[in-house]
Amino acid sequence: MILVIRPDATLEQIDHVVDRIKELGFTPHVSRGEARTIIGVIGDETKPQAEMLQQIPGVEQTLPIMKPFKLASREFHKDDSVVHVGKVRIGRGSLAMIAGPCAVESYEVMDTVARYVKAGGANILRGGAFKPRTSPYAFQGMGEDGLKILKEVGQKYDMPVVTEVMDPRQVELVVKYADMLQLGARNMQNFDLLKECGKTRTPVLLKRGMSATVKDMLMSAEYVLSEGNNQVVLCERGVRSFEDSTRNMLDMSAVPNVKGQSHLPIIVDPSHATGRPDLIPSMCRASVAAGADGVHVEVHNCPEKAMSDGPQALLPHQFLDLMGDLRRLAGALDRHFSNPGEN
């Protein structure tokens, strides 16, 4: 439920509304706009106490939201949200161009790839220090040593960095080095991890689970938002299907679907969706055309030697060509790549 507060309501009245919401067994989330203050009320809207909220002094209107996700809903926040990752903006026409190798392998590889993607126009550097792998014998990442390398290279090229966190016990460590926390597809419904990331104020990149619906993804985002962290970016990265010529099936309809239901930014990861470098450029272009707030692309200077997901990585020159196409497409749609330092 949403409570619309009267324009002339005093701070004391608003505080009283918040206190009363808590007394009735609900959780309040206050959102102050330039012209209006609204309060999201989280809880069972069918409870008899819900009707009493309309009677509190200072409340102008109550608007029920029967969707299970409240804070992520378009009803709670009508305007598109903007997420800030370091000095980079994501949303409202500002596009995130996230690029880098799947895993942090060494300083030399990270530095080489970062130099190329920065030159191409990428504004956020990615690299995994902890890697969830299907096989327990596969490379699992460099851990804290990888985090140190990622942060050092990001600072060198003035790029904020995003990396995956896999366990609630890792959150405190990863936030020391990362500007954005990535929650991978396998952890989209790791609710303890979602809540732990929600307790931080570090932006979260939440990837859609490989068998998850759009509603499932928005409910997972709700866990982060409900803990007070409103800096959430969603990511479509393909879902499982019977098609076996691609790694996953890229659900491009998820972009406008999410946009209609939620105010949160959404980007697309064609690398994991297709698993094929020959398809990544066209899917990136389609993502931006569909309204995505950016793309997430894996790039490696020597994919055949990559320690993780080399077959789906673009070569540097392929990434440079792609970024030229995306820059022209974004311009035609009156959108732009967010650059560090812009307001």
Residue pairs with C-beta under 8 A, 6 or more apart in sequence:
1 26
1 40
1 41
1 43
1 45
1 50
1 53
1 62
1 63
1 64
1 65
1 70
2 38
2 39
2 40
2 41
2 62
2 63
2 65
2 75
2 76
3 17
3 21
3 38
3 39
3 41
3 53
3 56
3 59
3 61
3 62
3 63
4 36
4 38
4 59
4 60
4 61
4 62
4 63
5 13
5 14
5 17
5 36
5 37
5 38
5 39
5 58
5 59
5 60
6 58
6 59
6 60
7 35
7 36
7 60
9 17
9 37
9 58
10 58
13 57
13 58
14 30
14 37
14 39
14 58
16 56
16 57
16 58
17 28
17 39
17 56
17 57
17 58
17 59
18 28
18 30
18 39
20 53
20 56
21 27
21 28
21 39
21 41
21 53
22 28
24 49
24 50
24 52
24 53
25 43
25 47
25 49
26 41
26 42
26 43
26 49
26 50
26 53
27 41
27 42
27 43
27 226
28 39
28 40
28 41
28 42
29 39
29 40
29 41
29 42
29 71
29 76
29 226
30 37
30 38
30 39
30 40
31 37
31 38
31 39
31 40
31 76
31 77
38 76
40 70
40 71
40 76
41 50
41 53
41 70
42 70
42 71
42 226
43 50
44 50
45 64
45 65
45 66
50 62
53 59
53 62
54 61
54 62
63 75
65 73
65 75
65 76
67 73
67 75
67 261
68 215
68 219
68 222
69 215
69 218
69 219
69 221
69 222
69 262
70 76
70 222
71 77
71 222
71 225
71 226
71 230
72 218
72 221
72 222
72 225
72 232
72 262
72 263
72 264
73 218
73 261
73 262
73 263
74 260
74 261
74 262
74 263
76 263
77 263
78 263
79 263
80 91
80 92
80 259
80 263
80 265
81 91
81 230
81 263
81 264
81 265
82 89
82 90
82 91
82 92
82 94
82 265
83 89
83 90
83 91
83 203
83 231
83 232
83 233
83 264
83 265
84 90
84 203
84 231
85 96
85 124
85 160
85 162
85 179
85 180
85 203
86 124
86 159
86 160
86 179
86 340
87 160
87 340
87 341
87 342
88 94
88 96
88 123
88 124
88 160
88 338
88 339
88 340
89 338
89 342
90 96
90 233
90 265
90 267
90 293
90 294
90 338
91 265
91 293
93 334
93 335
93 336
94 293
94 335
94 336
94 337
94 338
94 342
95 288
95 293
95 294
95 295
95 326
95 330
95 335
95 336
95 337
95 338
96 123
96 124
96 233
96 265
96 267
96 293
96 294
96 295
96 296
96 338
97 121
97 122
97 123
97 124
97 294
97 295
97 297
97 323
97 326
97 337
98 122
98 123
98 124
98 125
98 126
98 162
98 205
98 267
98 294
98 295
98 296
98 297
99 117
99 120
99 122
99 124
99 125
99 126
99 296
99 297
99 298
99 299
99 319
100 110
100 113
100 114
100 117
100 122
100 125
100 126
100 127
100 298
100 299
101 109
101 110
101 113
101 126
101 127
101 298
101 299
101 300
101 306
101 308
101 313
102 127
102 128
102 131
102 298
102 300
102 306
102 308
102 309
102 310
102 312
102 313
103 127
103 128
103 129
103 131
103 139
103 141
103 142
103 146
103 306
103 307
103 308
103 309
104 110
104 127
104 128
104 129
104 141
104 142
104 146
104 147
104 149
104 150
104 163
105 142
105 306
105 307
106 149
107 149
107 152
107 153
109 300
109 301
109 302
110 127
110 149
110 150
110 153
111 153
111 156
112 301
113 299
113 300
113 301
113 316
114 125
114 153
114 154
114 156
114 157
114 159
115 157
116 299
116 301
116 316
116 319
116 320
117 125
117 299
117 316
117 319
118 125
118 157
118 159
119 320
120 316
120 319
120 320
120 322
120 323
121 323
121 326
121 327
121 337
122 159
122 319
122 323
123 159
123 160
123 337
123 338
123 339
123 340
124 159
124 160
124 161
124 162
124 179
124 180
125 150
125 153
125 154
125 157
125 159
125 160
125 161
125 162
126 161
126 162
126 163
126 182
126 296
126 298
127 146
127 149
127 150
127 161
127 163
128 141
128 146
128 163
128 164
128 308
129 141
129 142
129 143
129 144
129 145
129 146
129 147
129 150
129 163
129 164
129 174
130 140
130 141
130 143
130 146
130 163
130 164
130 165
130 166
130 167
130 170
130 174
131 138
131 139
131 140
131 141
131 164
131 308
132 164
132 166
132 184
132 186
132 187
133 139
133 140
133 308
138 308
139 307
139 308
142 149
144 173
144 177
146 163
147 163
147 173
147 174
147 176
147 177
147 178
148 177
150 161
150 163
150 177
150 178
151 161
151 177
151 178
153 161
154 160
154 161
154 179
158 340
159 340
160 179
160 180
160 340
161 177
161 178
161 179
161 180
162 178
162 179
162 180
162 181
162 182
162 205
163 174
163 177
163 178
163 180
163 181
163 182
164 181
164 182
164 183
164 184
165 171
165 174
165 178
165 181
165 182
165 183
165 193
165 197
166 184
166 187
166 193
167 193
168 192
168 193
168 195
168 196
171 181
171 193
171 196
171 197
171 200
174 181
175 181
175 200
175 202
178 202
179 202
179 203
180 202
180 203
180 204
180 205
180 233
181 197
181 200
181 202
181 203
181 204
181 205
182 204
182 205
182 207
183 190
183 193
183 194
183 197
183 204
183 205
183 206
183 207
183 220
184 207
185 207
185 208
185 209
185 210
185 212
185 237
185 272
186 209
186 210
187 193
188 206
188 207
188 208
188 209
188 212
188 216
188 217
188 220
189 209
189 212
189 216
189 220
191 220
191 223
194 220
194 223
194 224
195 223
195 224
195 227
197 204
197 224
197 227
197 229
198 204
198 223
198 224
198 225
198 226
198 227
198 228
198 229
199 227
199 228
199 229
200 229
201 228
201 229
201 231
202 229
202 231
203 231
203 232
203 233
204 224
204 229
204 231
204 232
204 233
205 233
205 235
205 267
205 296
206 217
206 220
206 221
206 224
206 232
206 233
206 234
206 235
207 235
207 237
207 269
207 272
208 214
208 216
208 217
208 234
208 235
208 236
208 237
208 238
208 239
208 254
209 216
209 217
209 220
209 239
210 238
210 239
210 240
210 248
211 239
211 240
212 220
212 239
214 254
214 257
214 258
214 261
217 234
217 258
218 234
218 258
218 261
218 262
218 264
221 232
221 234
221 262
221 264
224 232
225 232
232 264
233 264
233 265
233 266
233 267
233 293
234 258
234 262
234 264
234 265
234 266
234 267
235 266
235 267
235 268
235 269
235 296
236 250
236 251
236 252
236 254
236 255
236 258
236 266
236 267
236 268
236 269
236 273
236 292
237 248
237 268
237 269
237 272
237 273
237 296
238 246
238 247
238 248
238 249
238 250
238 251
238 269
238 272
238 273
238 274
239 248
239 249
239 251
240 248
240 249
241 248
241 249
243 249
246 273
246 274
246 275
246 276
246 279
247 272
247 273
247 274
247 275
247 276
247 312
248 272
248 273
248 274
248 275
249 273
250 268
250 270
250 273
250 274
250 283
252 268
252 283
252 286
252 287
252 290
254 266
255 266
255 268
255 287
255 290
255 291
255 292
256 290
256 291
258 264
258 266
259 266
259 291
265 293
265 294
266 292
266 293
267 287
267 292
267 293
267 294
267 295
267 296
268 283
268 284
268 287
268 290
268 292
268 294
268 295
268 296
269 295
269 296
269 297
270 279
270 280
270 283
270 284
270 287
270 295
270 296
270 297
271 280
271 296
271 297
271 298
271 309
271 312
271 313
271 314
272 298
272 309
272 312
273 283
274 280
274 283
274 312
275 311
275 312
276 312
277 311
277 312
277 313
277 314
277 315
277 318
280 297
280 312
280 314
280 322
281 318
281 321
281 322
281 325
284 295
284 297
284 322
284 325
284 326
285 325
285 326
285 329
287 295
288 295
288 326
288 329
288 330
288 333
288 335
289 329
289 333
295 326
297 314
297 319
297 322
298 309
298 312
298 313
298 314
299 313
299 314
299 315
299 316
299 319
300 306
300 310
300 313
300 314
300 315
301 315
301 316
303 310
303 311
303 313
303 315
304 310
306 313
314 322
326 337
327 337
330 336
330 337
